[in-house]
Amino acid sequence: MAAAAAAGGAAQELEAEPPRRGPEEGEETAELAAELAARRSAETRRLVLSPRRLSGPLPAGLSQWFPALEVLDVSGTGLAELGAELLALPHLHTLLAKNNRLGGPGSLPKGLGQAALGRSLRVLNLSGNRFLEMPPSLFGLHGLRSLSLGGNRLHSIPPDIQELCSLEFLYLGGNFITSIPPELANLPSLSYLVLCDNKIQSIPPQLAQLHSLRSLSLHNNLLTYLPREILNLVHLEELSLRGNPLVVRFVRDLTYNPPSLLELAGRTIKTRNVAYAPSDLPENLVRYLSLASNCPNPKCGGVYFDSCVRQIKFVDFCGKYRLPLMHYLCSPECSSPCSSASQSSTSQSESDSEDEASVAARRMQKVLLG
């Protein structure tokens, strides 16, 4: 009985032995196919291919030899394409293909999202490859929960990322990404987002819609501020911001463009509550007046349209961090130390009203080391 159980356990997990010599790539692919064919098993659930040098796709016949396969690890095998054989594994839920040569045309099989694999696959790791962009075929994997594309050569995140509606874990660290599309916020189950070691300069405010987000890694980017909306991420437990210039430079090197005569007139109408009806003004002016934004300075009460002053304020976030958030004020007077100091009536308003010259170094370190 024990011997039979041991045999059954061995049949469910198989690790292909590494080659004993150093054949050419084509020879090694053929050698692997012969080895797998000889060790075929309808019981095997997990298959790990030891590091080697493979030239072509997965061996034809893999799905016939291991029809019940659920986990396939081909990391470090040198594969440049996975091949159509992958589509014939209907029970596969985990595919690990790290540190290969994937990234060229045909790296992933056509029809990936339409095959049974498109419904069964839950975990996909393609880190350490050569992808210049996220393959469009990935966006048909609607059941995917974990996607790793770290250490590739990605320069952007396509808006189609929102098609991966079941995604819970997204790792895109170690690429060349410069911006985050607002569509990323349309992933309702996303809990872990890793965007470290890129070239990201700003965070879209829409990211605050990720209400399931628990961990956000943004360290070693080019961030100089965070949108105020990030305070809405109330379930966030881990925030990494170290290695960003966001506490190095402040609003003093930002320019302020004086308001136009049109804006001055619009500000006057809004702040003095001048009554008007749509029939009193041209349609474009009525629409312009509807775009007024209130100045966040509670002592001001003014509005602005196109001309505003950007100012970075350090705000407490859940008692854990001091975050530099961007404020938009109606004029330079609203950002002066005198007017800011007059707002400190409560502990929260004190946090909001500290001017950058008085922010203690220890508070900045909390942001850098978050």
VEXTI-906745 format. One line per 10 residues: their letters; for each residue x, y, z of C-alpha. Coordinates in Angstrom, 3 decimals, decimal comma. Layout:
# residues N
A = X:Y:Z ~ ...
//
This chain:
# residues 370
MAAAAAAGGA = 0,000:0,000:0,000 ~ 2,752:2,438:0,984 ~ 4,730:1,551:-2,121 ~ 1,668:2,190:-4,293 ~ 1,050:5,569:-2,629 ~ 4,668:6,545:-3,145 ~ 4,449:5,541:-6,773 ~ 1,264:7,584:-7,191 ~ 2,880:10,664:-5,642 ~ 5,863:10,318:-7,933
AQELEAEPPR = 3,545:10,061:-10,902 ~ 1,873:13,345:-10,074 ~ 5,080:15,397:-10,088 ~ 7,874:14,999:-12,606 ~ 11,151:16,805:-13,033 ~ 12,969:16,258:-16,276 ~ 16,626:15,424:-15,635 ~ 19,267:17,837:-16,910 ~ 21,359:16,606:-19,822 ~ 24,606:14,801:-19,035
RGPEEGEETA = 26,469:16,355:-21,950 ~ 26,374:19,556:-23,967 ~ 24,625:18,943:-27,305 ~ 23,587:21,588:-29,778 ~ 20,265:23,349:-29,181 ~ 18,354:21,336:-31,781 ~ 19,760:18,076:-30,490 ~ 18,800:18,971:-26,938 ~ 15,202:19,700:-27,935 ~ 14,943:16,313:-29,599
ELAAELAARR = 16,602:14,683:-26,604 ~ 14,088:16,322:-24,233 ~ 11,164:15,156:-26,370 ~ 12,446:11,582:-26,297 ~ 12,966:11,755:-22,537 ~ 9,463:13,101:-21,871 ~ 7,849:10,590:-24,201 ~ 9,571:7,799:-22,319 ~ 8,305:9,115:-18,975 ~ 4,762:9,873:-20,051
SAETRRLVLS = 2,102:9,653:-17,366 ~ -1,603:10,414:-17,242 ~ -1,215:11,104:-13,516 ~ 1,386:13,863:-13,652 ~ 0,087:17,217:-12,425 ~ 3,346:19,180:-12,207 ~ 6,226:19,188:-14,674 ~ 9,524:21,038:-14,189 ~ 12,069:21,199:-17,002 ~ 15,605:21,652:-15,687
PRRLSGPLPA = 17,666:24,551:-17,108 ~ 19,041:23,731:-20,543 ~ 19,328:25,234:-24,021 ~ 16,245:24,677:-26,123 ~ 15,967:26,114:-29,613 ~ 12,327:25,704:-30,491 ~ 8,905:25,538:-28,890 ~ 7,663:22,964:-26,401 ~ 7,957:19,423:-27,761 ~ 5,004:18,266:-29,858
GLSQWFPALE = 3,138:15,553:-28,014 ~ 3,523:17,097:-24,560 ~ -0,254:17,297:-24,119 ~ -0,626:13,615:-25,052 ~ 2,113:12,497:-22,700 ~ 0,825:14,559:-19,757 ~ -2,899:15,244:-20,355 ~ -3,615:16,128:-16,690 ~ -0,834:18,714:-16,378 ~ -1,732:21,660:-14,120
VLDVSGTGLA = 1,662:23,289:-13,403 ~ 4,399:23,702:-16,008 ~ 7,782:25,261:-15,195 ~ 10,055:25,938:-18,166 ~ 12,131:28,664:-16,505 ~ 15,741:28,976:-17,613 ~ 15,387:26,613:-20,540 ~ 16,272:29,227:-23,154 ~ 12,943:29,000:-24,975 ~ 12,345:31,716:-27,579
ELGAELLALP = 8,766:30,574:-28,227 ~ 6,268:28,442:-26,339 ~ 4,470:26,986:-29,345 ~ 0,977:25,789:-30,114 ~ 1,412:22,656:-27,992 ~ 0,707:24,839:-24,977 ~ -2,885:25,359:-26,155 ~ -3,559:21,629:-25,870 ~ -3,146:21,617:-22,068 ~ -6,732:22,318:-20,935
HLHTLLAKNN = -6,072:21,848:-17,206 ~ -2,975:24,040:-16,944 ~ -3,441:26,748:-14,313 ~ 0,192:27,781:-13,636 ~ 2,839:28,536:-16,260 ~ 6,300:29,631:-15,142 ~ 8,552:30,724:-18,020 ~ 11,084:33,018:-16,321 ~ 14,568:33,828:-17,600 ~ 14,197:32,693:-21,178
RLGGPGSLPK = 14,467:34,369:-24,572 ~ 10,787:35,075:-25,076 ~ 9,819:38,422:-26,536 ~ 10,072:38,174:-30,287 ~ 7,220:37,667:-32,766 ~ 5,476:34,367:-32,110 ~ 6,767:33,995:-28,561 ~ 3,250:33,208:-27,391 ~ 0,947:30,980:-29,426 ~ -1,855:32,529:-31,456
GLGQAALGRS = -5,352:32,123:-30,079 ~ -4,139:31,990:-26,493 ~ -7,239:33,684:-25,118 ~ -9,666:31,641:-27,221 ~ -8,259:28,240:-26,224 ~ -9,281:26,285:-23,125 ~ -6,031:27,549:-21,591 ~ -7,466:31,053:-21,714 ~ -10,057:30,000:-19,162 ~ -7,909:27,718:-16,987
LRVLNLSGNR = -4,695:29,723:-16,593 ~ -4,455:31,521:-13,243 ~ -0,723:32,245:-12,801 ~ 1,630:33,401:-15,559 ~ 5,262:34,372:-14,919 ~ 7,188:35,783:-17,881 ~ 9,779:37,761:-15,901 ~ 13,364:37,983:-17,097 ~ 12,606:37,753:-20,799 ~ 12,914:40,185:-23,730
FLEMPPSLFG = 9,437:41,608:-24,214 ~ 9,383:45,165:-25,559 ~ 5,622:45,370:-25,088 ~ 2,923:43,336:-23,412 ~ 1,728:40,730:-25,943 ~ -1,862:41,477:-27,016 ~ -2,763:37,794:-26,661 ~ -2,369:38,117:-22,892 ~ -5,464:40,270:-22,627 ~ -7,705:37,353:-23,547
LHGLRSLSLG = -6,735:35,514:-20,340 ~ -9,775:36,696:-18,403 ~ -9,279:34,177:-15,594 ~ -5,680:35,221:-14,906 ~ -5,055:36,200:-11,283 ~ -1,282:36,676:-11,219 ~ 0,858:38,179:-13,989 ~ 4,610:38,795:-13,725 ~ 6,536:40,615:-16,455 ~ 9,367:42,024:-14,376
GNRLHSIPPD = 12,861:42,438:-15,766 ~ 11,808:42,771:-19,391 ~ 12,129:45,782:-21,700 ~ 8,626:47,201:-21,468 ~ 8,225:50,947:-22,056 ~ 4,490:51,241:-21,456 ~ 1,401:49,581:-20,033 ~ -1,328:49,338:-22,687 ~ -4,871:50,438:-21,780 ~ -6,012:46,902:-22,629
IQELCSLEFL = -4,634:45,819:-19,257 ~ -8,164:46,475:-17,996 ~ -9,303:43,338:-19,852 ~ -7,605:41,183:-17,187 ~ -10,587:41,697:-14,903 ~ -9,678:38,868:-12,471 ~ -6,111:40,051:-11,849 ~ -5,052:40,188:-8,188 ~ -1,247:40,409:-8,516 ~ 0,636:42,436:-11,134
YLGGNFITSI = 4,439:42,605:-11,182 ~ 6,019:44,978:-13,710 ~ 9,157:45,979:-11,820 ~ 12,516:46,410:-13,508 ~ 11,353:47,718:-16,871 ~ 11,454:51,133:-18,602 ~ 7,840:52,154:-18,032 ~ 7,351:55,932:-17,964 ~ 3,630:56,280:-17,229 ~ 0,632:54,436:-15,803
PPELANLPSL = -2,580:54,342:-17,844 ~ -5,786:55,332:-15,992 ~ -7,317:52,071:-17,248 ~ -5,234:50,208:-14,694 ~ -7,750:51,441:-12,123 ~ -10,423:49,254:-13,761 ~ -9,080:46,080:-12,135 ~ -11,477:45,611:-9,205 ~ -9,620:42,678:-7,583 ~ -6,060:44,013:-7,837
SYLVLCDNKI = -4,443:43,695:-4,395 ~ -0,698:43,767:-5,133 ~ 0,806:46,179:-7,646 ~ 4,589:46,262:-8,167 ~ 5,916:49,052:-10,407 ~ 9,326:49,556:-8,796 ~ 12,573:50,203:-10,696 ~ 11,002:51,948:-13,684 ~ 10,987:55,543:-14,949 ~ 7,495:56,562:-13,821
QSIPPQLAQL = 7,129:60,307:-13,243 ~ 3,542:60,595:-12,014 ~ 0,653:58,552:-10,675 ~ -2,809:59,019:-12,222 ~ -5,426:60,019:-9,627 ~ -7,676:57,255:-10,959 ~ -5,432:54,765:-9,170 ~ -7,357:55,638:-6,013 ~ -10,239:53,576:-7,434 ~ -8,302:50,374:-6,672
HSLRSLSLHN = -10,223:49,782:-3,464 ~ -8,811:46,252:-3,041 ~ -5,195:47,419:-3,215 ~ -3,133:46,329:-0,195 ~ 0,440:46,705:-1,431 ~ 1,838:49,350:-3,772 ~ 5,539:49,298:-4,685 ~ 6,766:52,453:-6,406 ~ 10,360:52,660:-5,189 ~ 13,204:53,683:-7,501
NLLTYLPREI = 11,164:55,712:-9,971 ~ 11,110:59,428:-10,871 ~ 8,124:60,523:-8,772 ~ 8,161:64,087:-7,494 ~ 4,678:64,055:-5,945 ~ 1,600:61,898:-5,450 ~ -1,991:62,840:-6,259 ~ -4,090:63,725:-3,242 ~ -6,606:61,042:-4,247 ~ -4,188:58,359:-3,084
LNLVHLEELS = -5,492:58,992:0,435 ~ -8,613:57,096:-0,625 ~ -6,663:53,824:-0,637 ~ -7,809:53,062:2,890 ~ -6,971:49,323:2,677 ~ -3,366:49,946:1,688 ~ -1,056:48,135:4,106 ~ 2,288:48,495:2,348 ~ 3,594:51,493:0,435 ~ 7,143:51,687:-0,905
LRGNPLVVRF = 8,400:55,060:-2,150 ~ 12,140:55,022:-1,442 ~ 14,524:56,087:-4,171 ~ 12,215:58,736:-5,667 ~ 13,010:62,457:-5,911 ~ 9,609:63,365:-4,465 ~ 11,110:64,918:-1,314 ~ 14,110:66,450:-3,014 ~ 12,564:69,241:-5,018 ~ 9,536:71,318:-4,137
VRDLTYNPPS = 7,183:73,808:-5,653 ~ 9,649:76,717:-5,593 ~ 11,033:75,822:-8,996 ~ 7,565:75,611:-10,535 ~ 6,369:78,542:-12,605 ~ 3,107:80,408:-12,209 ~ 1,373:81,800:-15,272 ~ -0,779:84,847:-14,399 ~ -4,489:84,441:-15,196 ~ -5,848:85,812:-18,447
LLELAGRTIK = -8,470:88,574:-18,614 ~ -11,058:85,887:-19,358 ~ -10,099:83,977:-16,216 ~ -10,057:87,134:-14,080 ~ -13,571:87,943:-15,269 ~ -14,707:84,377:-14,591 ~ -13,177:84,438:-11,101 ~ -14,990:87,680:-10,329 ~ -18,344:86,287:-11,436 ~ -17,861:83,138:-9,341
TRNVAYAPSD = -16,433:84,652:-6,151 ~ -18,968:87,530:-6,052 ~ -21,882:85,273:-6,979 ~ -22,900:87,416:-9,940 ~ -26,196:86,039:-11,159 ~ -26,527:85,094:-14,821 ~ -28,725:82,888:-16,986 ~ -27,608:80,751:-19,930 ~ -29,418:83,165:-22,217 ~ -27,275:86,084:-20,934
LPENLVRYLS = -23,954:84,696:-22,223 ~ -22,621:82,858:-25,240 ~ -22,679:79,068:-24,864 ~ -18,864:78,790:-24,737 ~ -18,679:81,233:-21,787 ~ -21,403:79,398:-19,887 ~ -19,459:76,194:-20,370 ~ -16,234:77,907:-19,290 ~ -17,803:79,179:-16,047 ~ -18,964:75,657:-15,226
LASNCPNPKC = -15,330:74,495:-15,174 ~ -14,344:76,563:-12,137 ~ -12,365:74,700:-9,445 ~ -12,469:75,756:-5,800 ~ -9,219:76,734:-4,122 ~ -8,473:74,137:-1,362 ~ -7,247:76,856:1,004 ~ -10,145:77,175:3,512 ~ -9,156:80,800:4,234 ~ -9,377:81,795:0,597
GGVYFDSCVR = -12,756:80,920:-0,931 ~ -11,467:81,700:-4,404 ~ -11,682:79,734:-7,629 ~ -9,446:79,099:-10,618 ~ -9,829:77,869:-14,173 ~ -6,582:77,372:-16,115 ~ -4,110:79,369:-14,053 ~ -3,138:77,899:-10,708 ~ -0,196:77,411:-8,368 ~ 1,040:73,890:-7,748
QIKFVDFCGK = 2,227:73,247:-4,244 ~ 3,442:70,099:-2,487 ~ 2,097:69,490:1,014 ~ 3,053:66,677:3,353 ~ -0,047:64,946:4,707 ~ -0,426:62,131:7,234 ~ -1,673:58,921:5,635 ~ -3,353:56,461:8,010 ~ -0,869:57,417:10,702 ~ 1,856:55,493:8,836
YRLPLMHYLC = 3,367:57,842:6,282 ~ 3,982:61,481:5,459 ~ 3,011:61,729:1,803 ~ 3,862:64,633:-0,522 ~ 0,594:65,480:-2,236 ~ 0,059:68,013:-4,989 ~ -2,305:70,917:-4,211 ~ -3,673:73,346:-6,802 ~ -4,147:76,857:-5,397 ~ -5,679:79,875:-7,064
SPECSSPCSS = -2,743:82,245:-6,488 ~ 0,779:82,478:-4,962 ~ -0,692:84,289:-1,922 ~ -2,479:81,076:-0,926 ~ 0,831:79,249:-0,693 ~ 2,742:81,784:1,389 ~ 3,968:80,745:4,860 ~ 1,828:83,410:6,519 ~ -1,449:82,294:5,007 ~ -0,555:78,650:5,529
ASQSSTSQSE = 0,231:79,145:9,187 ~ -3,169:80,676:9,823 ~ -4,863:77,370:8,968 ~ -3,541:75,347:11,920 ~ -6,720:75,007:13,971 ~ -6,650:71,205:14,258 ~ -3,968:68,525:14,059 ~ -5,069:67,560:10,543 ~ -5,070:71,132:9,290 ~ -1,619:71,572:10,799
SDSEDEASVA = -0,437:68,682:8,664 ~ -1,985:70,250:5,581 ~ -0,667:73,737:6,252 ~ 3,027:73,141:6,910 ~ 5,074:74,954:4,280 ~ 7,885:73,000:2,677 ~ 10,590:74,982:4,448 ~ 9,442:73,695:7,823 ~ 9,021:70,010:6,972 ~ 11,378:68,102:9,241
ARRMQKVLLG = 13,928:65,756:7,702 ~ 12,686:62,874:9,818 ~ 9,255:63,144:8,191 ~ 10,753:63,062:4,740 ~ 12,608:59,880:5,603 ~ 9,317:58,160:6,407 ~ 8,291:58,721:2,827 ~ 11,559:57,520:1,386 ~ 11,637:54,395:3,519 ~ 7,921:53,589:3,269
//
